[in-house]
Amino acid sequence: MVFGFKLENSGIDTPPSIGVPCPPDNSTNDEGLNMNDANDDTNQTRIDSLPLLTFEDIITFKPDPKCYVVGEGFMRQGAGTLLQSFTGQGKSVLAQQLALHISAGMDIWGMKVPCARKVLYLAGEGDEITWLRDFKSIHAKFKFNRKLVDRNFKLCHVFGFTDGDFSEAFERKVDQCKPEVVIVDNYQSFVTGELNSSTTFREWIWGVDRVIKAKKIALLLLDHFPKPKDDEKGENPTFGVYKGAGHSTKANWARASAELICPNPTASERRFYLNFSKCAERTGLTRDDGGILRRLYVEWSKNPNEPYWDLCEDQGTGLSDRGAVSTMIDREHEAHKDWNAYKIAKMLGCSTSTVSRRFDKMGWTKKGKK
């Protein structure tokens, strides 16, 4: 299926789609005519229709904060974000947790969620028993507004599709559910062919990308890392987006990315970190010294039968007083001076005891006043 939409008020934040897959060489129609010539005409018409931005257009462009879904554009309407990790590390639980926070309009770990939005979760893996365990555990931990989440959140188990079918199914589900956010879990479940091929990804994403741009949808795409290599230790954290991608096309497509990484891969390890390798500044998180926070430590729940992710009290930043966690607590207290430790903990997704210790250290009362 070819996706078409009228180009209206296209800007830098949500540029128009730039193409559809070309047919194979020597492809012909039913009349035996070579279709490459027709495709060339289609491409030329498409390119001619793309808007031209002047220098003044670019330097006076103002992003619309209403498009921000998480943080300061880490997830935003009309753009794609990557979440990557090795298989079995817990990124699906993290994505489910994020989906519920967005559905409820609740901030997560200091990243702002400005309002509740409709979320469509397309699951290529899992089953009802697994989802029951995961979502029940996440809700028990964070206590979302159940009625609000029930209105805004929908999960669809998508299976048996090839790369040629997925964009068509994607558009149908979007038209049916009219979401503002779509989470695809995961790329490997919905694509055939060479997984680390630029061509495979380019052909797979074209139809999907057109839909999210035309309908102003924020897309979170989950992706598996390939098997680790011995020479990957100590790499630059900004290179993380390329680990799962296997090529630059997927990494360049994403407007922001995060990788869920275990620094000490053992069976008993619960402490991981989120590495914000691309556009980390869009999370809105900063270190105590004002720099960009690229690494956020999270920990797996103590009970494997009740999975969820929590914010680590020890962020391991080398900065004063537990680094980023204290900064997040201080920021929420400043914004909500009448909130107690429980409310701030619920907003940040961390334990009440962590916030209470900060209250005690700063001399705040239960209602946040000195």
RODO-2510 file (C-alpha; in nm, 4 decimals, decimal comma):
residues 370
     n   res          X          Y          Z
     1     m     0,0000     0,0000     0,0000
     2     v     0,1235     0,3462    -0,0858
     3     f     0,0543     0,6124     0,1727
     4     g    -0,0390     0,9555     0,0472
     5     f    -0,1100     1,2746     0,2337
     6     k    -0,1345     1,6408     0,1567
     7     l     0,1683     1,8471     0,2490
     8     e     0,0433     2,1265     0,4707
     9     n     0,2564     2,3524     0,6893
    10     s     0,5432     2,1049     0,6858
    11     g     0,8280     2,2119     0,9109
    12     i     1,1581     2,0910     1,0480
    13     d     1,0034     1,9087     1,3403
    14     t     0,7773     1,6940     1,1222
    15     p     0,9217     1,6893     0,7698
    16     p     0,7294     1,5110     0,4930
    17     s     0,8154     1,1553     0,4003
    18     i     1,0862     1,1275     0,1389
    19     g     1,0083     0,8108    -0,0472
    20     v     0,8544     0,4699    -0,1036
    21     p     1,0447     0,1485    -0,1822
    22     c     1,1530     0,1099    -0,5438
    23     p     1,0407    -0,2091    -0,7224
    24     p     1,3050    -0,4694    -0,8102
    25     d     1,5089    -0,4216    -1,1258
    26     n     1,3287    -0,5236    -1,4471
    27     s     0,9920    -0,5273    -1,2665
    28     t     0,6972    -0,5172    -1,5069
    29     n     0,3248    -0,4586    -1,4862
    30     d     0,0540    -0,6906    -1,6192
    31     e     0,1059    -0,5534    -1,9687
    32     g     0,4759    -0,6353    -1,9675
    33     l     0,5856    -0,2707    -1,9437
    34     n     0,8931    -0,1856    -1,7415
    35     m     0,7793    -0,0164    -1,4187
    36     n     1,1120     0,1507    -1,3381
    37     d     1,0296     0,4371    -1,5752
    38     a     0,6943     0,4911    -1,4029
    39     n     0,8681     0,4769    -1,0668
    40     d     1,1169     0,7401    -1,1798
    41     d     0,8267     0,9679    -1,2729
    42     t     0,6649     0,9059    -0,9327
    43     n     0,9895     0,9831    -0,7498
    44     q     1,0404     1,2999    -0,9532
    45     t     0,6846     1,4191    -0,8776
    46     r     0,7337     1,3413    -0,5101
    47     i     1,0653     1,5253    -0,4905
    48     d     0,9243     1,8254    -0,6772
    49     s     0,6384     1,8472    -0,4236
    50     l     0,8662     1,8684    -0,1197
    51     p     0,8714     2,2141     0,0415
    52     l     1,1855     2,4277     0,0394
    53     l     1,2957     2,5913     0,3642
    54     t     1,4726     2,9233     0,3571
    55     f     1,7411     3,0236     0,6037
    56     e     1,4860     3,2472     0,7745
    57     d     1,2412     2,9540     0,7996
    58     i     1,5049     2,7498     0,9775
    59     i     1,6358     3,0030     1,2288
    60     t     1,2864     3,1285     1,3219
    61     f     1,1319     2,7826     1,3595
    62     k     0,9723     2,7284     1,7015
    63     p     0,9107     2,3682     1,8135
    64     d     0,5655     2,3201     1,9611
    65     p     0,5959     2,1946     2,3234
    66     k     0,2491     2,0423     2,2840
    67     c     0,4130     1,7815     2,0604
    68     y     0,6392     1,6661     2,3448
    69     v     0,5282     1,3308     2,4832
    70     v     0,8231     1,2537     2,7144
    71     g     1,0847     1,4995     2,8352
    72     e     1,1691     1,7951     2,6153
    73     g     1,1108     1,6052     2,2929
    74     f     1,2827     1,2746     2,3760
    75     m     0,9568     1,1279     2,2521
    76     r     0,7548     1,3648     2,0396
    77     q     0,4754     1,3519     1,7867
    78     g     0,5835     1,2992     1,4283
    79     a     0,9160     1,1379     1,5214
    80     g     1,0673     0,8030     1,6171
    81     t     1,2671     0,7028     1,9253
    82     l     1,4722     0,3837     1,9687
    83     l     1,4874     0,1696     2,2854
    84     q     1,7510    -0,1024     2,2588
    85     s     1,9036    -0,3829     2,4661
    86     f     2,0080    -0,7447     2,4495
    87     t     1,7331    -1,0054     2,4430
    88     g     1,5847    -1,0851     2,7854
    89     q     1,7130    -0,7724     2,9610
    90     g     1,3670    -0,6325     3,0403
    91     k     1,3122    -0,3664     2,7747
    92     s     0,9555    -0,4870     2,7115
    93     v     0,8703    -0,4312     3,0784
    94     l     1,0352    -0,0887     3,0559
    95     a     0,8323    -0,0051     2,7434
    96     q     0,5115    -0,1266     2,9110
    97     q     0,5900     0,0856     3,2144
    98     l     0,6525     0,3877     2,9932
    99     a     0,3268     0,3203     2,8081
   100     l     0,1283     0,3281     3,1327
   101     h     0,2993     0,6479     3,2494
   102     i     0,2118     0,8168     2,9197
   103     s    -0,1450     0,6837     2,9322
   104     a    -0,1830     0,8224     3,2845
   105     g     0,0063     1,1481     3,2245
   106     m     0,2572     1,0673     3,5013
   107     d     0,6211     1,1785     3,4928
   108     i     0,8786     0,9006     3,4964
   109     w     1,2157     0,9330     3,6711
   110     g     1,2234     1,3075     3,6350
   111     m     1,1272     1,3072     3,2682
   112     k     0,8143     1,5129     3,2184
   113     v     0,4978     1,3609     3,0740
   114     p     0,2928     1,6780     3,0161
   115     c    -0,0453     1,5104     2,9738
   116     a    -0,2204     1,1759     2,9391
   117     r    -0,2245     1,0459     2,5814
   118     k    -0,3729     0,7559     2,3877
   119     v    -0,1178     0,4767     2,3479
   120     l    -0,1276     0,1795     2,1107
   121     y     0,1137    -0,1024     2,2022
   122     l     0,1881    -0,3427     1,9133
   123     a     0,3373    -0,6571     2,0652
   124     g     0,5127    -0,9085     1,8445
   125     e     0,6059    -1,1208     2,1452
   126     g     0,4405    -1,2254     2,4701
   127     d     0,1078    -1,3733     2,5753
   128     e    -0,1820    -1,3019     2,8084
   129     i    -0,0196    -1,4673     3,1121
   130     t     0,3009    -1,2661     3,0693
   131     w     0,1118    -0,9402     3,0187
   132     l    -0,1049    -1,0099     3,3239
   133     r     0,2078    -1,0532     3,5374
   134     d     0,3881    -0,7496     3,3953
   135     f     0,1071    -0,4940     3,3882
   136     k    -0,0347    -0,6000     3,7240
   137     s     0,3092    -0,5661     3,8857
   138     i     0,3765    -0,2259     3,7282
   139     h     0,0353    -0,0950     3,8333
   140     a     0,0788    -0,2278     4,1883
   141     k     0,4067    -0,0380     4,2161
   142     f     0,3042     0,2965     4,0663
   143     k    -0,0741     0,3015     4,1276
   144     f    -0,1923     0,4684     3,8090
   145     n    -0,5381     0,6158     3,7606
   146     r    -0,6931     0,2902     3,6458
   147     k    -0,9927     0,4396     3,4663
   148     l    -0,7772     0,6906     3,2797
   149     v    -0,5288     0,4252     3,1705
   150     d    -0,8087     0,1914     3,0643
   151     r    -0,9442     0,4667     2,8374
   152     n    -0,6078     0,5563     2,6865
   153     f    -0,4142     0,2297     2,6598
   154     k    -0,4667    -0,0457     2,4014
   155     l    -0,2497    -0,3519     2,3311
   156     c    -0,2656    -0,5510     2,0110
   157     h    -0,0839    -0,8813     1,9671
   158     v     0,0422    -0,8653     1,6090
   159     f     0,1850    -1,1868     1,4713
   160     g     0,2497    -1,3586     1,1416
   161     f     0,3307    -1,0471     0,9394
   162     t     0,6181    -1,0017     0,6942
   163     d     0,7967    -0,6770     0,6206
   164     g     0,5648    -0,6251     0,3237
   165     d     0,2546    -0,6490     0,5399
   166     f     0,3474    -0,4551     0,8508
   167     s     0,3116    -0,0945     0,7342
   168     e    -0,0333    -0,1737     0,5971
   169     a    -0,1397    -0,3352     0,9260
   170     f     0,0199    -0,0462     1,1129
   171     e    -0,1904     0,2099     0,9264
   172     r    -0,5110     0,0112     0,9733
   173     k    -0,4588    -0,0134     1,3494
   174     v    -0,3720     0,3560     1,3711
   175     d    -0,6911     0,4458     1,1820
   176     q    -0,8903     0,2151     1,4085
   177     c    -0,7480     0,3274     1,7451
   178     k    -0,6415     0,6862     1,6628
   179     p    -0,3466     0,6845     1,9059
   180     e    -0,1107     0,9701     1,9793
   181     v     0,1704     0,7273     2,0678
   182     v     0,2561     0,3878     1,9190
   183     i     0,5040     0,1444     2,0735
   184     v     0,6335    -0,1317     1,8440
   185     d     0,7770    -0,4289     2,0373
   186     n     0,9950    -0,5167     1,8528
   187     y     1,1550    -0,4555     1,5143
   188     q     1,2865    -0,8119     1,4810
   189     s     0,9332    -0,9537     1,5244
   190     f     0,7952    -0,7621     1,2278
   191     v     1,0678    -0,7826     0,9649
   192     t     1,2072    -1,0515     0,7357
   193     g     1,5329    -1,0515     0,5460
   194     e     1,8719    -0,9420     0,6736
   195     l     1,8126    -0,7800     1,0137
   196     n     2,1275    -0,5680     1,0040
   197     s     2,0741    -0,4483     0,6473
   198     s     2,0204    -0,0811     0,5702
   199     t     1,8004    -0,1731     0,2750
   200     t     1,5782    -0,3991     0,4873
   201     f     1,5194    -0,1305     0,7456
   202     r     1,4709     0,1452     0,4877
   203     e     1,2013    -0,0520     0,3081
   204     w     1,0348    -0,1506     0,6374
   205     i     1,0271     0,1972     0,7912
   206     w     0,9105     0,3995     0,4882
   207     g     0,5420     0,3188     0,5215
   208     v     0,5496     0,3454     0,9012
   209     d     0,7366     0,6752     0,8922
   210     r     0,4872     0,8300     0,6534
   211     v     0,2004     0,7452     0,8877
   212     i     0,3629     0,8864     1,2024
   213     k     0,4565     1,2088     1,0251
   214     a     0,1200     1,2564     0,8559
   215     k    -0,0814     1,1784     1,1688
   216     k     0,1549     1,3343     1,4245
   217     i     0,2238     1,0118     1,6149
   218     a     0,5151     0,9562     1,8528
   219     l     0,6745     0,6179     1,7776
   220     l     0,8860     0,4147     2,0203
   221     l     1,0618     0,1295     1,8389
   222     l     1,2155    -0,1511     2,0444
   223     d     1,5213    -0,3187     1,8990
   224     h     1,7530    -0,6057     1,9994
   225     f     2,1291    -0,5678     2,0237
   226     p     2,3303    -0,8191     1,8216
   227     k     2,5549    -1,0556     2,0144
   228     p     2,8202    -0,8601     2,2111
   229     k     3,1783    -0,8352     2,0908
   230     d     3,4893    -0,8493     2,3060
   231     d     3,6130    -0,5115     2,1839
   232     e     3,2987    -0,3180     2,2795
   233     k     3,4044    -0,2354     2,6357
   234     g     3,4781     0,1252     2,7186
   235     e     3,3162     0,2643     2,4070
   236     n     3,1902     0,6193     2,3798
   237     p     2,8355     0,6383     2,5264
   238     t     2,7161     0,8412     2,2283
   239     f     2,7901     0,5409     2,0032
   240     g     2,5296     0,3264     2,1800
   241     v     2,2626     0,3887     1,9193
   242     y     2,4712     0,1966     1,6644
   243     k     2,4978    -0,1187     1,8778
   244     g     2,1458    -0,2382     1,8104
   245     a     2,1121    -0,0826     1,4708
   246     g     2,4036    -0,2652     1,3104
   247     h     2,4149     0,0123     1,0504
   248     s     2,3816     0,3868     1,0366
   249     t     2,0413     0,3983     0,8632
   250     k     1,8389     0,3002     1,1693
   251     a     2,0493     0,5147     1,3996
   252     n     2,0140     0,8158     1,1715
   253     w     1,6376     0,7645     1,1413
   254     a     1,5829     0,7841     1,5181
   255     r     1,5442     1,1342     1,6596
   256     a     1,6498     1,0096     2,0044
   257     s     1,7604     0,6810     2,1559
   258     a     1,8238     0,4974     2,4804
   259     e     1,9950     0,1675     2,5512
   260     l     1,9205    -0,0503     2,8542
   261     i     2,2592    -0,1853     2,9620
   262     c     2,3753    -0,4132     3,2431
   263     p     2,7219    -0,3001     3,3588
   264     n     2,7881    -0,6308     3,5363
   265     p     2,6121    -0,9092     3,3462
   266     t     2,5524    -1,1789     3,6064
   267     a     2,2410    -1,3788     3,6864
   268     s     2,1902    -1,1908     4,0137
   269     e     2,2547    -0,8382     3,8812
   270     r     1,9576    -0,6048     3,9269
   271     r     2,1276    -0,2724     3,8569
   272     f     2,1194    -0,1471     3,4986
   273     y     2,1493     0,1921     3,3376
   274     l     1,9694     0,3735     3,0596
   275     n     2,2275     0,5176     2,8239
   276     f     2,0828     0,8162     2,6377
   277     s     2,3176     0,8036     2,3395
   278     k     2,1351     1,0309     2,0952
   279     c     1,9833     1,3696     2,1836
   280     a     2,0185     1,3079     2,5571
   281     e     1,9421     1,6735     2,6216
   282     r     1,5833     1,6078     2,5120
   283     t     1,5135     1,4019     2,8241
   284     g     1,5252     1,7266     3,0229
   285     l     1,7528     1,5576     3,2790
   286     t     2,0682     1,7324     3,4009
   287     r     2,3514     1,6489     3,6366
   288     d     2,4244     1,8432     3,9544
   289     d     2,6873     2,0435     3,7674
   290     g     2,4364     2,1439     3,5000
   291     g     2,5716     1,9095     3,2349
   292     i     2,3642     1,6704     3,0244
   293     l     2,2697     1,3490     3,2030
   294     r     2,3540     1,0659     2,9656
   295     r     2,3311     0,7735     3,2069
   296     l     2,0385     0,7007     3,4396
   297     y     2,0706     0,4000     3,6725
   298     v     1,7624     0,1832     3,7213
   299     e     1,7110    -0,1432     3,9051
   300     w     1,5018    -0,4515     3,8478
   301     s     1,2376    -0,5384     4,1077
   302     k     1,3498    -0,7745     4,3827
   303     n     1,0831    -1,0309     4,2983
   304     p     1,1223    -1,1708     3,9426
   305     n     0,7551    -1,2703     3,9482
   306     e     0,6550    -0,9062     4,0040
   307     p     0,8611    -0,7225     3,7398
   308     y     0,9023    -0,3465     3,7144
   309     w     1,1858    -0,0953     3,6915
   310     d     1,2699     0,1470     3,9722
   311     l     1,5109     0,4380     3,9925
   312     c     1,8394     0,3560     4,1685
   313     e     1,9143     0,5672     4,4722
   314     d     2,2863     0,5495     4,3959
   315     q     2,3301     0,6948     4,0479
   316     g     2,7053     0,6376     4,0422
   317     t     2,7677     0,9740     3,8787
   318     g     3,0602     1,0760     4,0967
   319     l     2,8704     1,3934     4,1783
   320     s     2,7586     1,5134     4,5174
   321     d     2,4758     1,3586     4,7201
   322     r     2,3569     1,0808     4,4900
   323     g     2,3741     1,2993     4,1835
   324     a     2,0751     1,3067     3,9569
   325     v     1,8199     1,1616     4,2023
   326     s     1,8634     1,4530     4,4421
   327     t     1,8337     1,6982     4,1549
   328     m     1,5073     1,5366     4,0437
   329     i     1,3624     1,5424     4,3951
   330     d     1,4630     1,9063     4,4416
   331     r     1,3036     2,0022     4,1112
   332     e     0,9735     1,8298     4,1942
   333     h     0,9720     1,9885     4,5407
   334     e     1,0282     2,3322     4,3920
   335     a     0,7414     2,2794     4,1480
   336     h     0,5053     2,1265     4,4057
   337     k     0,5893     2,2698     4,7467
   338     d     0,2729     2,1294     4,9061
   339     w     0,3517     1,7709     4,8024
   340     n     0,4726     1,5184     5,0587
   341     a     0,7440     1,2555     5,0046
   342     y     0,4942     0,9949     4,8897
   343     k     0,3551     1,2136     4,6085
   344     i     0,7022     1,3077     4,4833
   345     a     0,8158     0,9437     4,4954
   346     k     0,5103     0,8398     4,2976
   347     m     0,5767     1,1099     4,0390
   348     l     0,9447     1,0159     3,9994
   349     g     0,8897     0,6410     4,0143
   350     c     1,1297     0,5868     4,3041
   351     s     1,0865     0,4671     4,6628
   352     t     0,9268     0,6882     4,9292
   353     s     1,2214     0,6224     5,1625
   354     t     1,4619     0,7762     4,9083
   355     v     1,2569     1,0950     4,8935
   356     s     1,2037     1,1000     5,2714
   357     r     1,5786     1,0953     5,3302
   358     r     1,6131     1,3948     5,0994
   359     f     1,3332     1,5707     5,2908
   360     d     1,5181     1,5056     5,6176
   361     k     1,8493     1,6266     5,4755
   362     m     1,6952     1,9485     5,3445
   363     g     1,4872     2,0098     5,6563
   364     w     1,1551     1,9964     5,4747
   365     t     0,8362     1,9060     5,6580
   366     k     0,5906     1,6475     5,5312
   367     k     0,4289     1,9174     5,3234
   368     g     0,7607     2,0252     5,1773
   369     k     0,8164     2,3497     5,3693
   370     k     1,1215     2,4248     5,5777
***
